[in-house]
Amino acid sequence: MAEKTALITGASRGIGRAIAEELGRDHHILVGGTNPNRVQEVVASLSSAEPFLADLGDEQAVAAAWKRTGRDRLDVLVHSAGLAWMRPVGEAPLSEWRQMFEINVFAVAELTRLTLPALRAAKGHVIAINSGSGYRSRAGSALYSGTKFALRALTDALREEERGQVRVTSLHPGQVDTEMQVALQASYGNTEYDGARYISPEAVARTARLAVDNEAASMIQELTIRPVDP
């Protein structure tokens, strides 16, 4: 078993899976997800891994999943799970605001709180997968950008609170070639989707690796990676 351990939410697909595969070269991976079959597929593909099955919107399920790991040390926590869709403010019901904030912000805060003792014990690292939308908002993106602005506020505060104990990196990709991006482009009316125009999940994973492998005496606080073709 690998000496270091990384817990990655949303690790059954997209960016999360790419990070699991990247860090899985020298970490034991706790593969976060809700679909047992997809999670098990990732677990089976890695040299050292186990499932971390929980609905992140269910705080009791998350607490139980973390307890089942039996870990008192955690080297890396990657928050990759998230929701994204576009909706004008005038058409967005309160239930959608609550749903997106629940997963993109509240679940991040709760899992971080649960794992902080283990992260402190390992002098560990939290990486939050944010977005370019964490810096700017535009028509239709109030819900998503709102959660990503809030996530940046959370990680900025956490970084200062845990400085010297836990490193905290906010990673802001632009458009990434994932299932989520396909759905977003479809919502824009893009019928000629070309994934080659966008960042690959593997490129984001290598960017996360850069933060993880940085010397212990320093901390990469923010990283941004964007497509060459805007």
Beta strands, then each sheet from edge to edge (+ up, - down):
strand 1: 4-8
strand 2: 27-33
strand 3: 49-53
strand 4: 76-79
strand 5: 125-129
strand 6: 167-173
strand 7: 222-225
sheet 1: 3+ 2+ 1+ 4+ 5+ 6+ 7+
end
